[in-house]
Amino acid sequence: MAEVDILLASYNGEKFIAEQIESILAQTFQDFRLIIRDDGSTDNTPAIIEEYAAKYPDKVEIVHDYIECHNATKNFFQLLTYARANYVMFSDQDDYWLPYKVQISLDYMKSAELKNPGKPVLVFTGLEVVDAGLKSMNRFMALGLPQDRYSLPALLLANCASGCTEIFNRRLYENIGSYSQSINIHDHWLALYASACGVIRNVPMALILYRQHEDNLIGAGKDSQRGAGRG
């Protein structure tokens, strides 16, 4: 069993998903399993992910459960039912992970667990906003936030922990419950639970290139769900 399960929700992501998968496979930390669940794509996404699963059978696993989720939040909750590792990360299909994202996130996670034994822990990082070609737009988000910005009262008003930057432990993901239509965004739900029942920490580094393009469903300045799964 891998130490980290990376859950990637896809839907019509043929433009960028190969580049994202490559960035995950190139991580300095390699004890992970990449689990991909496609939600009925009508483009070439299924063929792309199947090619990676065939090429990297020890790293990439495709979920074939034939359940239609119709939105990214439900798709990620469905993916969580396949998680087995001690730690889980979410991945969108159109971003790009810097090579040390998993290792640094995991280091912060284990440090937080040592100080808070037995508690649910969520760690999130900063991100750099880039254009469709990964060119910097000179904008950063959640970069070294003061702790009061991710306290429970603050999180009840607005989420600052993007799902594509999160890592969380088994104690958290085994206790957050199943998908409900009352849960608007998966990452906000996890952050609320971690803040209320456990620990949430921010890594003061941008470890992901947060791609903005015409097909984004959520992103810098947008409010609905983003191109991971079906919006």
C-alpha positions as CSV (number, residue, x, y, z in Angstrom):
1,M,0.0,0.0,0.0
2,A,1.3,3.4,-0.9
3,E,1.8,6.1,1.7
4,V,-0.2,8.7,-0.3
5,D,-3.2,8.3,-2.5
6,I,-3.6,11.1,-5.1
7,L,-7.2,11.3,-6.3
8,L,-7.8,12.9,-9.7
9,A,-11.3,13.6,-10.9
10,S,-11.6,14.1,-14.6
11,Y,-14.2,15.2,-17.2
12,N,-13.4,16.4,-20.7
13,G,-9.8,17.3,-19.8
14,E,-8.0,16.2,-22.9
15,K,-6.2,19.6,-23.3
16,F,-4.2,19.5,-20.1
17,I,-4.6,16.2,-18.2
18,A,-1.5,14.5,-19.7
19,E,0.6,17.4,-18.5
20,Q,-0.8,17.2,-15.1
21,I,-0.3,13.4,-14.8
22,E,3.3,13.9,-16.0
23,S,3.9,16.5,-13.2
24,I,2.6,14.0,-10.6
25,L,4.7,11.2,-11.9
26,A,7.7,13.4,-11.7
27,Q,7.4,14.1,-8.0
28,T,10.5,13.7,-5.8
29,F,8.4,11.6,-3.4
30,Q,7.4,8.4,-5.2
31,D,5.5,6.3,-2.6
32,F,2.1,7.2,-4.0
33,R,-0.8,5.8,-6.0
34,L,-2.6,8.0,-8.5
35,I,-6.3,7.0,-8.7
36,I,-8.2,8.6,-11.5
37,R,-12.0,8.6,-11.9
38,D,-13.5,9.9,-15.1
39,D,-17.1,11.1,-15.0
40,G,-18.3,10.3,-18.5
41,S,-16.0,12.4,-20.7
42,T,-17.0,12.8,-24.3
43,D,-13.6,13.8,-25.5
44,N,-10.3,11.8,-25.6
45,T,-9.8,11.9,-21.8
46,P,-10.6,8.2,-21.2
47,A,-8.1,7.1,-23.8
48,I,-5.4,9.3,-22.4
49,I,-5.8,8.1,-18.8
50,E,-6.0,4.4,-19.9
51,E,-2.8,4.9,-21.7
52,Y,-1.1,6.1,-18.5
53,A,-2.6,3.2,-16.5
54,A,-1.2,0.7,-19.0
55,K,2.2,2.4,-19.1
56,Y,2.5,2.8,-15.3
57,P,0.4,0.0,-13.8
58,D,2.2,0.3,-10.4
59,K,1.4,4.0,-10.1
60,V,-1.8,4.7,-12.0
61,E,-5.2,3.1,-11.3
62,I,-8.4,3.9,-13.1
63,V,-11.8,3.6,-11.4
64,H,-14.5,2.0,-13.5
65,D,-17.7,2.0,-11.4
66,Y,-20.1,3.5,-14.0
67,I,-21.7,5.8,-11.5
68,E,-22.6,9.2,-13.0
69,C,-21.7,12.0,-10.5
70,H,-22.4,15.1,-12.7
71,N,-20.3,17.4,-10.5
72,A,-16.8,17.6,-9.2
73,T,-17.7,17.4,-5.5
74,K,-19.6,14.1,-5.9
75,N,-16.8,12.8,-8.1
76,F,-14.2,13.5,-5.4
77,F,-16.3,11.9,-2.7
78,Q,-16.7,8.9,-4.9
79,L,-13.0,8.7,-5.3
80,L,-12.5,8.9,-1.5
81,T,-14.3,5.5,-1.2
82,Y,-11.2,4.0,-3.0
83,A,-8.6,5.6,-0.8
84,R,-6.5,3.2,1.3
85,A,-3.4,5.2,2.2
86,N,-2.6,7.0,5.4
87,Y,-2.7,10.3,3.5
88,V,-4.8,11.6,0.6
89,M,-4.4,14.5,-1.8
90,F,-6.8,15.9,-4.4
91,S,-5.8,16.7,-7.9
92,D,-7.6,18.7,-10.6
93,Q,-7.0,17.7,-14.2
94,D,-5.6,21.0,-15.5
95,D,-3.0,22.2,-13.1
96,Y,0.7,21.5,-12.8
97,W,2.4,20.3,-9.6
98,L,5.9,21.4,-8.8
99,P,8.2,18.4,-8.3
100,Y,8.5,18.7,-4.5
101,K,4.8,19.4,-3.8
102,V,4.0,16.0,-2.3
103,Q,7.2,15.8,-0.2
104,I,6.8,19.2,1.4
105,S,3.1,18.8,2.0
106,L,3.8,15.4,3.6
107,D,6.6,16.9,5.8
108,Y,4.2,19.6,7.1
109,M,1.5,17.0,7.7
110,K,3.7,14.7,9.8
111,S,5.0,17.7,11.8
112,A,1.4,18.7,12.6
113,E,0.5,15.1,13.5
114,L,3.4,14.9,16.0
115,K,2.1,18.0,17.7
116,N,-1.5,16.8,17.6
117,P,-1.5,13.0,17.9
118,G,-4.7,11.2,17.0
119,K,-6.4,14.3,15.4
120,P,-7.8,14.9,11.9
121,V,-5.2,17.0,10.1
122,L,-5.5,19.0,6.9
123,V,-2.6,20.9,5.3
124,F,-2.9,23.2,2.4
125,T,-0.3,25.1,0.4
126,G,-0.2,28.3,-1.6
127,L,-0.5,28.4,-5.4
128,E,0.7,30.5,-8.3
129,V,-1.8,31.5,-10.9
130,V,-0.7,30.9,-14.5
131,D,-2.3,31.1,-17.9
132,A,-3.1,28.2,-20.2
133,G,0.5,27.9,-21.3
134,L,1.8,27.8,-17.7
135,K,3.1,31.4,-18.0
136,S,3.0,33.2,-14.6
137,M,0.3,35.9,-14.2
138,N,2.2,37.3,-11.2
139,R,-0.5,36.4,-8.8
140,F,-0.3,34.1,-5.8
141,M,-3.1,32.7,-3.5
142,A,-3.1,31.4,0.1
143,L,0.6,32.2,0.4
144,G,1.6,32.2,4.0
145,L,-1.8,33.0,5.5
146,P,-2.1,34.0,9.2
147,Q,-3.8,31.3,11.2
148,D,-6.9,33.5,11.8
149,R,-7.6,33.3,8.1
150,Y,-8.3,29.6,8.4
151,S,-9.9,29.5,11.8
152,L,-13.5,28.1,11.9
153,P,-15.2,31.5,12.1
154,A,-13.2,32.7,9.0
155,L,-13.8,29.5,7.1
156,L,-17.6,29.7,7.7
157,L,-17.5,33.0,5.7
158,A,-15.1,31.9,3.0
159,N,-12.8,29.1,2.1
160,C,-9.0,29.7,1.5
161,A,-7.9,26.0,1.2
162,S,-8.1,25.0,-2.4
163,G,-8.7,21.3,-2.9
164,C,-5.8,21.0,-5.4
165,T,-3.4,22.1,-2.6
166,E,-4.7,19.9,0.2
167,I,-3.3,16.8,1.9
168,F,-5.2,15.2,4.8
169,N,-4.8,12.2,7.0
170,R,-6.8,9.0,7.4
171,R,-8.4,10.2,10.6
172,L,-10.0,13.1,8.6
173,Y,-11.1,11.3,5.5
174,E,-12.6,8.3,7.3
175,N,-14.8,10.6,9.4
176,I,-16.1,13.3,7.1
177,G,-19.1,11.2,5.9
178,S,-20.5,10.7,2.5
179,Y,-21.6,13.0,-0.3
180,S,-24.6,15.1,0.3
181,Q,-26.2,17.7,-2.0
182,S,-25.9,20.2,0.9
183,I,-22.1,20.0,0.4
184,N,-21.3,22.7,-2.1
185,I,-17.6,22.3,-2.5
186,H,-15.5,19.3,-1.3
187,D,-12.5,21.3,-0.3
188,H,-14.4,23.7,1.8
189,W,-16.2,20.8,3.6
190,L,-12.9,19.2,4.5
191,A,-11.4,22.5,5.7
192,L,-14.5,23.1,7.9
193,Y,-14.3,19.7,9.4
194,A,-10.5,19.9,10.0
195,S,-10.9,23.3,11.7
196,A,-13.8,22.3,13.8
197,C,-12.7,18.8,14.8
198,G,-8.9,18.7,14.3
199,V,-6.1,20.8,12.9
200,I,-5.6,22.8,9.8
201,R,-2.2,24.2,8.7
202,N,-0.9,26.3,5.8
203,V,2.4,25.8,3.9
204,P,3.8,29.2,3.1
205,M,4.9,28.2,-0.4
206,A,3.3,28.0,-3.8
207,L,3.7,24.4,-4.8
208,I,1.2,24.3,-7.6
209,L,0.7,26.1,-10.9
210,Y,-3.0,27.0,-10.9
211,R,-3.9,27.1,-14.6
212,Q,-6.5,29.6,-15.8
213,H,-8.1,28.9,-19.1
214,E,-11.4,29.3,-20.9
215,D,-12.8,26.0,-19.7
216,N,-12.2,26.6,-16.0
217,L,-15.3,25.9,-13.9
218,I,-13.7,27.4,-10.8
219,G,-10.6,29.4,-10.4
220,A,-9.1,32.8,-9.5
221,G,-12.2,35.0,-9.3
222,K,-14.8,32.3,-10.2
223,D,-17.3,30.8,-7.8
224,S,-18.5,27.5,-9.2
225,Q,-16.9,24.2,-9.5
226,R,-13.7,23.9,-11.5
227,G,-12.5,21.5,-14.3
228,A,-12.1,18.4,-12.1
229,G,-15.1,16.2,-12.8
230,R,-18.4,17.4,-14.1
231,G,-19.7,20.9,-13.2
